[in-house]
Amino acid sequence: ILQGALHHDGSSASPAQQAHQALAYMHTATAKARKLPDRARYRVLHRIFAATMKPYLGMLETWLFEGSLVADKRAEFFVHIVGSVSEGGGGIDGSGAGGAGE
């Protein structure tokens, strides 16, 4: 069922890219299974997908409400610490600037 969730082609994908790839694959597989008459397959895939999303959603909630990435010990989240504002790094591009429009 889960064959193909991660490519093992020797590419140097970051942990965040690998996590995105696995979650996107699971989402697509679950969405496709929902349209099939085999409801048992869909239920299994849905449970696996929901379980894989729990840590990700926990990191998202912590980042949104507490501004912390402490739970992302393997750098799998799509947001990364570039530097602190006091170090001149904290902007979108690491320059200390807020990004486009500033």
MODELLER restraints for C-alpha pairs under 7 A, 6 or more apart:
rsr = mdl.restraints
at = mdl.atoms
rsr.add(forms.Gaussian(group=physical.xy_distance, feature=features.Distance(at['CA:5:A'], at['CA:21:A']), mean=6.93, stdev=0.5))
rsr.add(forms.Gaussian(group=physical.xy_distance, feature=features.Distance(at['CA:5:A'], at['CA:22:A']), mean=4.98, stdev=0.5))
rsr.add(forms.Gaussian(group=physical.xy_distance, feature=features.Distance(at['CA:5:A'], at['CA:25:A']), mean=5.53, stdev=0.5))
rsr.add(forms.Gaussian(group=physical.xy_distance, feature=features.Distance(at['CA:6:A'], at['CA:18:A']), mean=6.85, stdev=0.5))
rsr.add(forms.Gaussian(group=physical.xy_distance, feature=features.Distance(at['CA:6:A'], at['CA:21:A']), mean=6.70, stdev=0.5))
rsr.add(forms.Gaussian(group=physical.xy_distance, feature=features.Distance(at['CA:6:A'], at['CA:22:A']), mean=5.96, stdev=0.5))
rsr.add(forms.Gaussian(group=physical.xy_distance, feature=features.Distance(at['CA:15:A'], at['CA:74:A']), mean=6.91, stdev=0.5))
rsr.add(forms.Gaussian(group=physical.xy_distance, feature=features.Distance(at['CA:15:A'], at['CA:75:A']), mean=6.04, stdev=0.5))
rsr.add(forms.Gaussian(group=physical.xy_distance, feature=features.Distance(at['CA:15:A'], at['CA:76:A']), mean=4.86, stdev=0.5))
rsr.add(forms.Gaussian(group=physical.xy_distance, feature=features.Distance(at['CA:16:A'], at['CA:75:A']), mean=6.11, stdev=0.5))
rsr.add(forms.Gaussian(group=physical.xy_distance, feature=features.Distance(at['CA:16:A'], at['CA:76:A']), mean=3.84, stdev=0.5))
rsr.add(forms.Gaussian(group=physical.xy_distance, feature=features.Distance(at['CA:16:A'], at['CA:77:A']), mean=5.45, stdev=0.5))
rsr.add(forms.Gaussian(group=physical.xy_distance, feature=features.Distance(at['CA:16:A'], at['CA:78:A']), mean=5.83, stdev=0.5))
rsr.add(forms.Gaussian(group=physical.xy_distance, feature=features.Distance(at['CA:19:A'], at['CA:76:A']), mean=5.90, stdev=0.5))
rsr.add(forms.Gaussian(group=physical.xy_distance, feature=features.Distance(at['CA:26:A'], at['CA:49:A']), mean=5.81, stdev=0.5))
rsr.add(forms.Gaussian(group=physical.xy_distance, feature=features.Distance(at['CA:27:A'], at['CA:49:A']), mean=6.74, stdev=0.5))
rsr.add(forms.Gaussian(group=physical.xy_distance, feature=features.Distance(at['CA:30:A'], at['CA:42:A']), mean=6.23, stdev=0.5))
rsr.add(forms.Gaussian(group=physical.xy_distance, feature=features.Distance(at['CA:30:A'], at['CA:45:A']), mean=5.49, stdev=0.5))
rsr.add(forms.Gaussian(group=physical.xy_distance, feature=features.Distance(at['CA:30:A'], at['CA:46:A']), mean=5.87, stdev=0.5))
rsr.add(forms.Gaussian(group=physical.xy_distance, feature=features.Distance(at['CA:33:A'], at['CA:41:A']), mean=6.66, stdev=0.5))
rsr.add(forms.Gaussian(group=physical.xy_distance, feature=features.Distance(at['CA:33:A'], at['CA:42:A']), mean=4.99, stdev=0.5))
rsr.add(forms.Gaussian(group=physical.xy_distance, feature=features.Distance(at['CA:34:A'], at['CA:42:A']), mean=5.41, stdev=0.5))
rsr.add(forms.Gaussian(group=physical.xy_distance, feature=features.Distance(at['CA:59:A'], at['CA:69:A']), mean=6.96, stdev=0.5))
rsr.add(forms.Gaussian(group=physical.xy_distance, feature=features.Distance(at['CA:59:A'], at['CA:71:A']), mean=6.17, stdev=0.5))
rsr.add(forms.Gaussian(group=physical.xy_distance, feature=features.Distance(at['CA:59:A'], at['CA:72:A']), mean=6.86, stdev=0.5))
rsr.add(forms.Gaussian(group=physical.xy_distance, feature=features.Distance(at['CA:62:A'], at['CA:68:A']), mean=6.00, stdev=0.5))
rsr.add(forms.Gaussian(group=physical.xy_distance, feature=features.Distance(at['CA:63:A'], at['CA:69:A']), mean=5.87, stdev=0.5))
rsr.add(forms.Gaussian(group=physical.xy_distance, feature=features.Distance(at['CA:82:A'], at['CA:89:A']), mean=6.18, stdev=0.5))
rsr.add(forms.Gaussian(group=physical.xy_distance, feature=features.Distance(at['CA:82:A'], at['CA:90:A']), mean=6.19, stdev=0.5))
rsr.add(forms.Gaussian(group=physical.xy_distance, feature=features.Distance(at['CA:82:A'], at['CA:94:A']), mean=5.79, stdev=0.5))
rsr.add(forms.Gaussian(group=physical.xy_distance, feature=features.Distance(at['CA:83:A'], at['CA:89:A']), mean=4.33, stdev=0.5))
rsr.add(forms.Gaussian(group=physical.xy_distance, feature=features.Distance(at['CA:83:A'], at['CA:90:A']), mean=5.13, stdev=0.5))
rsr.add(forms.Gaussian(group=physical.xy_distance, feature=features.Distance(at['CA:83:A'], at['CA:94:A']), mean=6.81, stdev=0.5))
rsr.add(forms.Gaussian(group=physical.xy_distance, feature=features.Distance(at['CA:84:A'], at['CA:90:A']), mean=4.86, stdev=0.5))
rsr.add(forms.Gaussian(group=physical.xy_distance, feature=features.Distance(at['CA:85:A'], at['CA:96:A']), mean=6.32, stdev=0.5))
rsr.add(forms.Gaussian(group=physical.xy_distance, feature=features.Distance(at['CA:88:A'], at['CA:95:A']), mean=6.34, stdev=0.5))
rsr.add(forms.Gaussian(group=physical.xy_distance, feature=features.Distance(at['CA:88:A'], at['CA:96:A']), mean=4.78, stdev=0.5))
rsr.add(forms.Gaussian(group=physical.xy_distance, feature=features.Distance(at['CA:89:A'], at['CA:95:A']), mean=5.20, stdev=0.5))
rsr.add(forms.Gaussian(group=physical.xy_distance, feature=features.Distance(at['CA:89:A'], at['CA:96:A']), mean=4.56, stdev=0.5))
rsr.add(forms.Gaussian(group=physical.xy_distance, feature=features.Distance(at['CA:90:A'], at['CA:96:A']), mean=5.12, stdev=0.5))
rsr.add(forms.Gaussian(group=physical.xy_distance, feature=features.Distance(at['CA:91:A'], at['CA:97:A']), mean=4.77, stdev=0.5))
rsr.add(forms.Gaussian(group=physical.xy_distance, feature=features.Distance(at['CA:91:A'], at['CA:98:A']), mean=4.86, stdev=0.5))
rsr.add(forms.Gaussian(group=physical.xy_distance, feature=features.Distance(at['CA:91:A'], at['CA:99:A']), mean=6.54, stdev=0.5))
rsr.add(forms.Gaussian(group=physical.xy_distance, feature=features.Distance(at['CA:92:A'], at['CA:98:A']), mean=5.79, stdev=0.5))
rsr.add(forms.Gaussian(group=physical.xy_distance, feature=features.Distance(at['CA:92:A'], at['CA:99:A']), mean=5.41, stdev=0.5))
rsr.add(forms.Gaussian(group=physical.xy_distance, feature=features.Distance(at['CA:93:A'], at['CA:99:A']), mean=6.55, stdev=0.5))
